[in-house]
Amino acid sequence: MSKTSYRIIQWATGTVGKTSLRHFIENPTFELAGVLVFNPDKVGQDAGALVGLPPTGVLATDDVEQILALDADCVHFAPMLQDIEMVSRLLRSGENVVSTIGPFFTTDYSRADVEKLEAACQEGGTSFHGCGIHPGFIGDIVPITLTRLMDRIDRIHVYEIADKLTTPSVYIEFMGFGLAPDELRARPNCMAQAMVTFGESMAMVLAGLGKKVEDLTETHEIAVARNDIAYPGGVIRAGTVAGQHWEWTMWTDGRPLLVYHLYYFLGDDMEPQWNLGESRHRIVFEGNPGMEMTLKATPDADGRHPFLGITWTALLGATAVPQVCDAKPGDVTHFDLGVVQPRGLVRS
């Protein structure tokens, strides 16, 4: 039986967490039960103050035990890095979890984590759902849904194109922008496991098409700044990394069927000059009939289309909370959720 209200805990209040926290405060479907923060300056602040809203009476804490002791229906789990042990603990404690950082689907790489989460769900009588804009939505459930318009599929390309000069992000430093190209290639960075993480979404597409994964390959192209590029977080010096194109290809039946393109860059003053245009997501279907879909934000007052990857990541998790809470115990994928029916979006 569906509930009319869900008590929610927001775990972490970074760029993703702040968006979802605002949604939970303003949406009458949810009752905010607690907020976990990692920044000491946020401890003791009212949750409303963290996102520029009136007081809620819920104070932020960095005390994990205090959060675990709360009576809540769901934890919206949105830290920068995954913590399977902590998620398992939350699930065993009787709280459902929606995670913006996966796991998204069972593959050889994620199997051990998914099995651990599944066991925790069964022990706690809870459900777990991993989702995000990409991976976790634009690269899996969206193309799977659109394939119903196809007679034959030869290849699918999924593009995430993000100009970080117009929409600054922590990923600028996180991904190694501003380093010398050789330095970026030589040292471990946050993208080291990206192929297998995005591979979970890719495997979901293949599973939806009744195919098996044969191989997953990766290429990485770097563009360098032609001149110094100033951005809100600093300066990308001439000759250093100003653009990255990650490409992952999933193979089946001896041929590439699904290709993901991730373009992150700071403006066009770089070499090679990709001239990618506005930030957006794009899906191209090769086959019969050929078609494509573009998803992007409406323009701001200055006419620019901002990149909404962070916002969409937060809202995809937040809007799934009711159905995850109402689901049977266990790992809940997009296939299990079916058509998500968000609550409380139409309000005065």
BATI-837165 format. One record per residue (C-alpha): chain; x, y, z. Coordinates in pm, whole numbers, plus 50000, padded with zeros to 5 digits. Example, Ala and Ser with C-alpha at 12.3 -4.5 7.8 and 13.67 -1.06 7.14 Angstrom:
% BATI-837165
+------+-------+-------+-------+
: unit :  east : north :    up :
+------+-------+-------+-------+
:    A : 51230 : 49550 : 50780 :
:    A : 51367 : 49894 : 50714 :
+------+-------+-------+-------+
This chain:
% BATI-837165
+------+-------+-------+-------+
: unit :  east : north :    up :
+------+-------+-------+-------+
:    A : 50000 : 50000 : 50000 :
:    A : 50146 : 50334 : 49898 :
:    A : 50192 : 50595 : 50169 :
:    A : 50096 : 50960 : 50141 :
:    A : 50414 : 51084 : 50311 :
:    A : 50769 : 50955 : 50337 :
:    A : 51023 : 51039 : 50605 :
:    A : 51354 : 51106 : 50433 :
:    A : 51717 : 51145 : 50535 :
:    A : 51948 : 51342 : 50307 :
:    A : 52299 : 51192 : 50323 :
:    A : 52555 : 51456 : 50216 :
:    A : 52485 : 51811 : 50100 :
:    A : 52725 : 51875 : 49816 :
:    A : 52606 : 51995 : 49477 :
:    A : 52378 : 51695 : 49429 :
:    A : 52264 : 51676 : 49791 :
:    A : 52161 : 52040 : 49809 :
:    A : 51931 : 52002 : 49509 :
:    A : 51759 : 51696 : 49652 :
:    A : 51742 : 51852 : 50000 :
:    A : 51555 : 52151 : 49860 :
:    A : 51318 : 51914 : 49680 :
:    A : 51245 : 51717 : 49997 :
:    A : 51179 : 52035 : 50197 :
:    A : 50947 : 52191 : 49940 :
:    A : 50762 : 51877 : 49825 :
:    A : 50468 : 51789 : 50054 :
:    A : 50518 : 51419 : 49977 :
:    A : 50824 : 51418 : 50203 :
:    A : 50894 : 51486 : 50569 :
:    A : 51258 : 51564 : 50635 :
:    A : 51384 : 51342 : 50918 :
:    A : 51755 : 51419 : 50916 :
:    A : 52054 : 51557 : 50727 :
:    A : 52407 : 51417 : 50739 :
:    A : 52689 : 51656 : 50645 :
:    A : 53066 : 51618 : 50613 :
:    A : 53165 : 51985 : 50631 :
:    A : 53215 : 52086 : 50999 :
:    A : 53089 : 52437 : 50916 :
:    A : 52747 : 52292 : 50833 :
:    A : 52704 : 52098 : 51158 :
:    A : 52421 : 52243 : 51368 :
:    A : 52277 : 52453 : 51086 :
:    A : 51909 : 52422 : 51004 :
:    A : 51850 : 52220 : 50688 :
:    A : 51657 : 52510 : 50538 :
:    A : 51951 : 52746 : 50584 :
:    A : 52175 : 52508 : 50387 :
:    A : 51965 : 52568 : 50075 :
:    A : 51834 : 52921 : 50133 :
:    A : 51492 : 52820 : 50264 :
:    A : 51306 : 52904 : 50589 :
:    A : 51387 : 52698 : 50902 :
:    A : 51269 : 52337 : 50906 :
:    A : 51355 : 52247 : 51264 :
:    A : 51591 : 51976 : 51137 :
:    A : 51954 : 52043 : 51220 :
:    A : 52243 : 51903 : 51018 :
:    A : 52475 : 51658 : 51191 :
:    A : 52796 : 51470 : 51113 :
:    A : 52707 : 51199 : 51368 :
:    A : 52642 : 50879 : 51172 :
:    A : 52507 : 50699 : 51479 :
:    A : 52254 : 50977 : 51533 :
:    A : 52137 : 50942 : 51174 :
:    A : 52114 : 50563 : 51202 :
:    A : 51897 : 50598 : 51512 :
:    A : 51635 : 50807 : 51327 :
:    A : 51302 : 50663 : 51221 :
:    A : 51291 : 50717 : 50845 :
:    A : 51153 : 50551 : 50534 :
:    A : 51447 : 50623 : 50306 :
:    A : 51800 : 50761 : 50287 :
:    A : 51887 : 50961 : 49976 :
:    A : 52256 : 50870 : 49957 :
:    A : 52459 : 51132 : 49764 :
:    A : 52826 : 51151 : 49872 :
:    A : 53111 : 51192 : 49622 :
:    A : 53240 : 50837 : 49677 :
:    A : 53061 : 50507 : 49717 :
:    A : 53056 : 50326 : 50053 :
:    A : 52894 : 49984 : 50010 :
:    A : 52949 : 49892 : 50375 :
:    A : 52765 : 50201 : 50496 :
:    A : 52479 : 50153 : 50249 :
:    A : 52450 : 49791 : 50364 :
:    A : 52436 : 49907 : 50723 :
:    A : 52158 : 50152 : 50642 :
:    A : 51961 : 49881 : 50462 :
:    A : 52002 : 49635 : 50750 :
:    A : 51884 : 49903 : 50993 :
:    A : 51545 : 49912 : 50819 :
:    A : 51590 : 50216 : 50594 :
:    A : 51546 : 50199 : 50219 :
:    A : 51825 : 50362 : 50018 :
:    A : 51826 : 50551 : 49689 :
:    A : 52186 : 50609 : 49578 :
:    A : 52295 : 50862 : 49317 :
:    A : 52625 : 50676 : 49267 :
:    A : 52500 : 50324 : 49197 :
:    A : 52544 : 50034 : 49163 :
:    A : 52305 : 50060 : 48870 :
:    A : 52295 : 49706 : 48732 :
:    A : 52460 : 49370 : 48795 :
:    A : 52773 : 49304 : 48589 :
:    A : 53082 : 49093 : 48657 :
:    A : 53238 : 49407 : 48806 :
:    A : 52948 : 49503 : 49031 :
:    A : 52819 : 49156 : 49120 :
:    A : 52985 : 49130 : 49461 :
:    A : 52854 : 49472 : 49568 :
:    A : 52503 : 49402 : 49441 :
:    A : 52495 : 49067 : 49621 :
:    A : 52607 : 49235 : 49944 :
:    A : 52334 : 49498 : 49908 :
:    A : 52075 : 49234 : 49824 :
:    A : 52161 : 49039 : 50139 :
:    A : 52135 : 49356 : 50348 :
:    A : 51794 : 49430 : 50193 :
:    A : 51663 : 49087 : 50280 :
:    A : 51792 : 49118 : 50635 :
:    A : 51639 : 49462 : 50686 :
:    A : 51324 : 49414 : 50476 :
:    A : 51432 : 49712 : 50264 :
:    A : 51493 : 49813 : 49903 :
:    A : 51791 : 49967 : 49724 :
:    A : 51793 : 50165 : 49399 :
:    A : 52096 : 50313 : 49223 :
:    A : 52043 : 50588 : 48966 :
:    A : 52188 : 50909 : 48823 :
:    A : 52163 : 51110 : 48504 :
:    A : 52454 : 50928 : 48338 :
:    A : 52514 : 50652 : 48414 :
:    A : 52176 : 50558 : 48548 :
:    A : 51919 : 50723 : 48316 :
:    A : 52018 : 50892 : 47990 :
:    A : 52237 : 50598 : 47891 :
:    A : 52005 : 50313 : 47988 :
:    A : 51633 : 50354 : 48060 :
:    A : 51593 : 50637 : 47805 :
:    A : 51745 : 50452 : 47505 :
:    A : 51573 : 50128 : 47610 :
:    A : 51240 : 50311 : 47610 :
:    A : 51305 : 50475 : 47273 :
:    A : 51397 : 50144 : 47107 :
:    A : 51023 : 50072 : 47095 :
:    A : 51017 : 50316 : 46803 :
:    A : 51269 : 50108 : 46607 :
:    A : 51229 : 49823 : 46357 :
:    A : 51603 : 49739 : 46352 :
:    A : 51896 : 49866 : 46560 :
:    A : 52246 : 49875 : 46413 :
:    A : 52416 : 50098 : 46671 :
:    A : 52330 : 50342 : 46949 :
:    A : 52545 : 50645 : 47041 :
:    A : 52491 : 50827 : 47372 :
:    A : 52654 : 51169 : 47420 :
:    A : 52705 : 51375 : 47733 :
:    A : 52840 : 51714 : 47627 :
:    A : 52922 : 51951 : 47912 :
:    A : 53092 : 52289 : 47881 :
:    A : 53231 : 52340 : 48231 :
:    A : 53325 : 52698 : 48152 :
:    A : 52959 : 52800 : 48161 :
:    A : 52857 : 52550 : 48430 :
:    A : 53147 : 52515 : 48679 :
:    A : 53183 : 52187 : 48865 :
:    A : 53405 : 52011 : 49116 :
:    A : 53484 : 51772 : 48835 :
:    A : 53717 : 52027 : 48675 :
:    A : 53989 : 51951 : 48930 :
:    A : 53859 : 51603 : 49006 :
:    A : 53913 : 51494 : 48644 :
:    A : 54257 : 51649 : 48613 :
:    A : 54187 : 51958 : 48404 :
:    A : 54479 : 52200 : 48417 :
:    A : 54739 : 51922 : 48426 :
:    A : 54992 : 51861 : 48151 :
:    A : 54856 : 51590 : 47916 :
:    A : 55139 : 51348 : 47996 :
:    A : 55084 : 51403 : 48368 :
:    A : 54713 : 51324 : 48336 :
:    A : 54785 : 51008 : 48139 :
:    A : 55054 : 50892 : 48380 :
:    A : 54879 : 50924 : 48714 :
:    A : 54567 : 50752 : 48851 :
:    A : 54260 : 50974 : 48841 :
:    A : 53889 : 50965 : 48915 :
:    A : 53808 : 50818 : 48573 :
:    A : 54007 : 50499 : 48634 :
:    A : 53692 : 50300 : 48709 :
:    A : 53457 : 50501 : 48488 :
:    A : 53444 : 50240 : 48211 :
:    A : 53310 : 49965 : 48435 :
:    A : 53069 : 50204 : 48610 :
:    A : 52924 : 50332 : 48284 :
:    A : 52941 : 49971 : 48169 :
:    A : 52661 : 49888 : 48415 :
:    A : 52424 : 50116 : 48223 :
:    A : 52547 : 49975 : 47894 :
:    A : 52490 : 49619 : 48014 :
:    A : 52135 : 49716 : 48111 :
:    A : 52067 : 49828 : 47753 :
:    A : 52200 : 49504 : 47613 :
:    A : 51998 : 49302 : 47863 :
:    A : 51688 : 49498 : 47759 :
:    A : 51759 : 49402 : 47398 :
:    A : 51814 : 49037 : 47486 :
:    A : 52187 : 49045 : 47404 :
:    A : 52500 : 48947 : 47598 :
:    A : 52809 : 49160 : 47657 :
:    A : 53114 : 49031 : 47469 :
:    A : 53360 : 49313 : 47527 :
:    A : 53393 : 49669 : 47658 :
:    A : 53665 : 49899 : 47522 :
:    A : 53785 : 50251 : 47600 :
:    A : 53955 : 50543 : 47425 :
:    A : 54056 : 50879 : 47574 :
:    A : 54123 : 51196 : 47375 :
:    A : 54268 : 51514 : 47529 :
:    A : 54243 : 51874 : 47407 :
:    A : 54478 : 52142 : 47543 :
:    A : 54420 : 52512 : 47602 :
:    A : 54561 : 52739 : 47331 :
:    A : 54563 : 53033 : 47575 :
:    A : 54504 : 53071 : 47948 :
:    A : 54137 : 53002 : 48028 :
:    A : 53994 : 53172 : 48336 :
:    A : 53703 : 53002 : 48513 :
:    A : 53540 : 53065 : 48856 :
:    A : 53771 : 52815 : 49026 :
:    A : 54100 : 52939 : 48881 :
:    A : 54289 : 52935 : 48553 :
:    A : 54360 : 52657 : 48303 :
:    A : 54705 : 52743 : 48170 :
:    A : 54791 : 52732 : 47800 :
:    A : 54916 : 52388 : 47699 :
:    A : 54734 : 52205 : 47980 :
:    A : 54425 : 51986 : 47967 :
:    A : 54114 : 52188 : 47873 :
:    A : 53899 : 51912 : 47722 :
:    A : 53852 : 51538 : 47760 :
:    A : 53663 : 51294 : 47540 :
:    A : 53608 : 50954 : 47696 :
:    A : 53458 : 50693 : 47466 :
:    A : 53337 : 50351 : 47579 :
:    A : 53214 : 50087 : 47336 :
:    A : 53020 : 49773 : 47425 :
:    A : 53037 : 49483 : 47181 :
:    A : 52797 : 49199 : 47107 :
:    A : 52779 : 48948 : 46820 :
:    A : 53129 : 49055 : 46720 :
:    A : 53040 : 49419 : 46655 :
:    A : 53005 : 49746 : 46847 :
:    A : 52642 : 49801 : 46941 :
:    A : 52651 : 50076 : 47205 :
:    A : 52894 : 50371 : 47220 :
:    A : 52908 : 50627 : 47502 :
:    A : 53076 : 50962 : 47438 :
:    A : 53160 : 51181 : 47739 :
:    A : 53282 : 51530 : 47639 :
:    A : 53389 : 51761 : 47924 :
:    A : 53561 : 52084 : 47824 :
:    A : 53608 : 52453 : 47906 :
:    A : 53502 : 52664 : 47608 :
:    A : 53635 : 52636 : 47253 :
:    A : 53982 : 52792 : 47289 :
:    A : 54158 : 52456 : 47271 :
:    A : 54337 : 52228 : 47031 :
:    A : 54188 : 52026 : 46876 :
:    A : 53885 : 52253 : 46861 :
:    A : 53586 : 52024 : 46888 :
:    A : 53319 : 52297 : 46841 :
:    A : 53063 : 52092 : 47029 :
:    A : 52816 : 52372 : 47092 :
:    A : 52571 : 52379 : 47380 :
:    A : 52583 : 52149 : 47681 :
:    A : 52334 : 51869 : 47628 :
:    A : 52263 : 51499 : 47620 :
:    A : 52207 : 51336 : 47283 :
:    A : 52111 : 50984 : 47176 :
:    A : 52156 : 50875 : 46814 :
:    A : 52004 : 50552 : 46681 :
:    A : 52150 : 50399 : 46367 :
:    A : 51912 : 50153 : 46200 :
:    A : 51559 : 50159 : 46069 :
:    A : 51428 : 50418 : 46113 :
:    A : 51731 : 50628 : 46207 :
:    A : 51652 : 50888 : 46472 :
:    A : 51799 : 51101 : 46746 :
:    A : 51693 : 51276 : 47065 :
:    A : 51849 : 51581 : 47232 :
:    A : 51786 : 51673 : 47596 :
:    A : 51902 : 52009 : 47728 :
:    A : 51800 : 52287 : 47963 :
:    A : 51592 : 52582 : 47850 :
:    A : 51806 : 52896 : 47818 :
:    A : 51890 : 53121 : 48111 :
:    A : 51838 : 53498 : 48098 :
:    A : 52171 : 53533 : 47914 :
:    A : 52055 : 53294 : 47644 :
:    A : 52289 : 53012 : 47745 :
:    A : 52170 : 52659 : 47804 :
:    A : 52320 : 52544 : 48137 :
:    A : 52428 : 52185 : 48189 :
:    A : 52181 : 52026 : 48431 :
:    A : 52365 : 51700 : 48497 :
:    A : 52398 : 51765 : 48872 :
:    A : 52038 : 51883 : 48908 :
:    A : 51900 : 51589 : 48715 :
:    A : 52111 : 51342 : 48911 :
:    A : 51957 : 51469 : 49234 :
:    A : 51598 : 51476 : 49109 :
:    A : 51612 : 51133 : 48946 :
:    A : 51689 : 50984 : 49285 :
:    A : 51447 : 51203 : 49479 :
:    A : 51148 : 51138 : 49255 :
:    A : 51203 : 50761 : 49272 :
:    A : 51191 : 50747 : 49654 :
:    A : 50819 : 50664 : 49697 :
:    A : 50824 : 50371 : 49456 :
:    A : 51149 : 50237 : 49596 :
:    A : 51000 : 50247 : 49945 :
:    A : 50687 : 50069 : 49820 :
:    A : 50884 : 49802 : 49631 :
:    A : 50951 : 49450 : 49752 :
:    A : 51276 : 49409 : 49950 :
:    A : 51588 : 49379 : 49737 :
:    A : 51792 : 49551 : 49468 :
:    A : 51549 : 49754 : 49254 :
:    A : 51667 : 49843 : 48902 :
:    A : 51491 : 50055 : 48640 :
:    A : 51341 : 49732 : 48508 :
:    A : 51186 : 49661 : 48848 :
:    A : 51054 : 50016 : 48895 :
:    A : 50880 : 50027 : 48560 :
:    A : 50730 : 50368 : 48487 :
:    A : 50816 : 50593 : 48783 :
:    A : 50522 : 50806 : 48891 :
:    A : 50662 : 51109 : 49081 :
:    A : 50457 : 51253 : 49368 :
:    A : 50406 : 51612 : 49473 :
:    A : 50548 : 51779 : 49161 :
:    A : 50229 : 51969 : 49082 :
:    A : 50183 : 52211 : 49373 :
:    A : 50098 : 52574 : 49446 :
+------+-------+-------+-------+
